[in-house]
Every structure is written in structure tokens, then in C-alpha cells.
Amino acid sequence: MSGLVAAIAPEEAAAVSADEVEARAGLILALRRQGIGAHAVLSAIERVPRRLFLSARHHRLAYEDSLIPIECGQSVLAPSYVAMVVQALEIASDHSVLEVGTGSSYQAAVLGHLAARVESLERYRTLVELAEQRIAALRLRSVVIHHADGFAGMRSKAPYDRIVLNGAVEEIPEVLLEQLSHRGMLIAPVGAPGTVQQLVRIARTDAGDIRHVIGSARTVSLTPGLAKRL
């Protein structure tokens, strides 16, 4: 499977057709209509060629605002969901970010245009290899993909200014909160599998952690440990 993007050169990744330019502009306009107003977030999304994160048969759907299936039974996150979460994270250019659940690495690429450092954790080795190839083709040196158990975080690189979970948990793991910096922020879908989950933002302040529900989500659940296959 890793051959899917292995042959993509940086020049090819950067090549954009007139149709793709138009499709990206249409996506950005749609996101604005949905309340995404952060210029830096919109610019980052516009710069990421979503087709690179999809199999060839799905390229025509690259700029539709929908989940699209990928390897290992996972999906590419919908652009509107990525935009909402990334905007809510309020990322600054000097921030470090921990992403739990790399998936296609589409969101990691968006984050890589905003933050100084992105450590992204994925339990499926196949997805790690594909993500590494995509990130390399895009020359996003700020993003590093790790084959790791997301439930453990990555203490060796902590603390993080921002932490984002790309799958649902019934409770936010304490070990991840321990890796959040002073005045850091974490966003995660919280709820049971197969249900509509609350999208929870935890902001660390001098007075303690402040928890807000900023929206809803319906995502796959995060699974602890490394995958035995794939």
C-alpha cells in the first residue's frame, strides 16, 4: 500500500491544475460561510492539496466537505471539521502540537503550516509510512509522524502548547493532560462509540483547567496500543 504515494515528488505535489485552484477556492468560500474566519487557518487549508491524501479513485472528491475512506478502515477528516478544530485551537507560529491519530495526515499537514512543531502519533504502521511519504512530498519539516500509542502521548517531546485527539474517548486520558503546557489547550471528541460525541476544549489557566463544549462530532473511537497488523 505504501506504493500509493511513494513516487510522488515534491514538484508533483506542488503542481496544481486550474480545476484544482477553482475547487480549493470554492472550499474556502464554503468554510467562510460556515463561520471559519481565521485567515491563517483558511490559508493553511488552501495550501494543502487534499488529493494527495486520497487514493486515485477518490481524487474527484478531494475538495468536497465530507469524510472519505482510506486505508486501515480510517477516513480523511472533512475539511469543515478540520477547520473548526484547528480554528478553536488558536495556534500561534511558535506553538508545539501533539496530534493523536494521524490517519491520512491531512490535518497534520494543515497544522504544519501553522505551528512550529507537530508531533503526530499513529497506531497503524501502514498509515505512518503513507503519512511520512506525503509529509516529505510537501516538504513540511515541522511535522514528524510517529508509530506510537496515542493514549501514552509522547513525554519525550512534552510539554505541548496544543493537543488534539482525532478520535473519540469516553474520558480524556490523564497522561495527555499531564503533557499539556502552562496555558495549553486540548481538544477531543468525548463520548461513547457510535454516538454523537461532544467536542470538548480544555484550556489550562492560572485558575485551573476550564472545560467547554464547542460543538459535536461523530468520529471513530481511539484505540489504545499499537495495531498488531497493518
C-alpha positions in Angstrom: 0.0 0.0 0.0 2.8 2.4 0.7 3.4 2.5 -3.0 0.3 4.7 -3.3 2.3 7.9 -2.8 5.9 6.6 -2.8 6.5 8.0 -6.3 5.2 11.5 -5.6 7.9 14.1 -5.9 7.7 17.5 -4.3 7.3 19.1 -7.7 4.3 16.9 -8.4 2.8 17.6 -5.0 3.1 21.3 -5.7 1.6 21.1 -9.2 -1.9 22.5 -9.2 -4.3 22.4 -12.1 -6.7 25.2 -12.9 -9.6 23.0 -11.9 -7.9 22.3 -8.5 -7.4 26.0 -7.9 -11.0 26.6 -8.5 -12.1 23.7 -6.3 -9.9 24.9 -3.4 -11.3 28.5 -3.7 -14.8 27.0 -3.6 -13.9 25.1 -0.5 -12.5 28.2 1.2 -15.6 30.1 0.4 -17.8 27.4 1.8 -15.8 27.3 5.0 -16.2 31.1 5.4 -19.9 30.7 5.1 -19.8 28.1 7.9 -18.1 30.6 10.2 -14.4 29.9 9.7 -12.9 33.3 9.8 -9.3 32.8 10.9 -7.3 33.9 7.9 -4.3 31.7 8.9 -6.4 28.6 9.2 -8.1 29.2 5.8 -4.7 29.9 4.2 -3.3 26.7 5.6 -6.2 24.6 4.3 -6.0 26.3 0.9 -2.3 25.4 0.7 -2.8 21.7 1.4 -3.6 19.6 -1.7 -6.2 17.2 -0.2 -6.0 14.9 -3.2 -2.6 13.7 -2.0 -4.2 12.1 1.0 -6.6 10.1 -1.1 -6.4 7.1 -3.4 -6.7 7.9 -7.1 -10.3 6.8 -7.4 -11.3 9.4 -4.8 -9.4 12.4 -6.3 -12.5 13.8 -7.8 -13.9 14.1 -4.2 -10.9 15.8 -2.8 -12.5 19.2 -2.2 -15.9 18.0 -1.1 -16.7 18.6 2.5 -17.0 15.0 3.5 -15.3 12.1 5.2 -13.5 9.9 2.6 -12.3 6.4 3.4 -8.6 5.5 3.4 -6.5 2.5 4.4 -6.9 0.6 7.7 -10.6 1.3 7.9 -10.0 5.0 8.6 -11.1 8.2 6.9 -9.8 11.6 5.8 -11.4 14.1 8.1 -13.9 16.5 6.5 -12.3 20.0 5.8 -15.1 21.7 7.8 -14.3 19.6 10.8 -10.5 20.2 10.5 -11.2 23.9 10.1 -13.4 24.1 13.1 -11.0 22.2 15.4 -7.9 24.0 14.2 -9.5 27.4 14.5 -10.6 26.5 18.0 -7.0 25.5 18.9 -5.9 29.1 18.3 -2.4 28.0 17.2 0.4 30.5 17.2 3.5 30.2 15.0 5.7 29.3 18.0 3.5 26.6 19.3 4.2 22.9 19.6 1.3 20.5 18.9 0.7 16.9 19.7 -1.8 15.2 17.4 -3.2 11.8 18.5 -4.4 9.8 15.5 -2.5 10.8 12.3 -4.9 9.0 10.0 -4.3 10.3 6.5 -2.1 13.1 7.8 -4.3 15.7 6.2 -4.9 17.6 9.5 -1.2 17.2 10.4 -0.3 18.9 7.1 -2.7 21.8 7.9 -1.2 22.1 11.4 2.3 22.0 9.9 1.6 25.3 8.1 0.6 26.9 11.4 2.7 25.6 14.3 6.5 25.5 14.9 6.4 21.8 15.6 3.9 19.0 15.2 4.3 15.5 16.7 1.7 13.2 15.2 1.0 9.7 16.7 -0.5 6.8 14.7 -1.0 3.2 15.8 -1.1 1.7 12.3 2.3 1.3 10.7 0.8 1.4 7.2 -0.7 4.8 7.9 2.6 6.0 9.4 4.5 5.1 6.2 2.0 6.7 3.9 1.9 9.8 6.1 5.7 10.1 6.1 5.7 10.0 2.3 3.0 12.7 2.0 4.6 15.0 4.5 8.0 14.6 2.8 6.5 15.3 -0.6 5.0 18.5 0.9 8.4 19.5 2.5 6.7 20.1 5.8 9.7 19.8 8.1 7.8 20.9 11.1 5.8 17.7 11.1 7.1 14.4 12.4 5.0 11.2 12.3 5.5 8.5 15.0 4.4 4.9 15.2 3.2 5.1 18.7 0.3 4.5 21.2 -1.5 7.8 21.3 -3.0 7.1 24.7 0.5 7.4 26.1 1.3 10.6 24.3 4.9 11.4 23.8 6.6 12.5 27.1 10.0 12.9 25.5 8.8 15.9 23.5 6.4 17.4 26.1 5.1 19.8 27.1 2.8 20.8 24.3 1.0 24.1 23.7 -1.8 22.3 22.0 -3.0 18.7 21.9 -5.7 17.4 19.6 -7.3 14.0 19.5 -8.7 12.8 16.2 -10.9 10.1 17.6 -13.4 9.8 20.4 -12.6 8.8 24.0 -15.1 8.3 26.8 -12.7 10.1 29.2 -9.7 12.2 28.2 -6.6 10.3 29.3 -4.9 12.0 32.3 -1.5 11.2 30.8 -2.2 13.5 27.9 -3.4 16.3 30.2 -0.1 15.9 32.1 1.8 16.7 28.8 -0.1 19.9 28.3 1.9 23.1 28.9 1.0 26.0 31.2 -1.8 27.9 29.4 -2.0 25.0 26.9 -5.2 23.8 25.2 -6.6 20.3 24.3 -9.5 19.4 22.1 -11.1 16.0 21.9 -14.4 14.3 20.9 -15.7 12.8 24.1 -18.4 10.2 24.1 -19.3 6.5 23.5 -18.6 4.7 20.2 -21.4 5.0 17.7 -22.9 8.1 19.3 -22.7 11.8 18.6 -19.9 13.0 20.8 -19.3 16.3 22.5 -16.3 18.2 21.1 -14.6 19.3 24.3 -12.0 22.0 24.7 -9.9 22.2 27.8 -8.0 25.4 28.4 -5.3 25.5 31.1 -5.3 28.7 33.1 -3.8 30.1 36.3 -7.1 29.4 38.0 -7.2 25.8 36.7 -8.5 23.9 33.7 -11.6 25.3 32.0 -13.7 22.9 30.1 -16.1 24.0 27.3 -18.2 22.0 24.8 -17.5 23.8 21.5 -19.5 21.5 19.2 -20.4 18.0 18.3 -18.7 15.2 16.3 -19.3 11.7 15.2 -15.9 10.1 14.9 -14.4 6.6 15.3 -13.1 5.8 18.7 -9.4 6.0 19.5 -7.9 2.6 20.4 -5.0 2.2 22.8 -1.9 0.3 21.9 -0.2 -0.4 18.6 -2.1 -2.3 15.9 -0.9 -5.9 15.6 -1.4 -5.8 11.8 -1.2 -3.1 9.2 
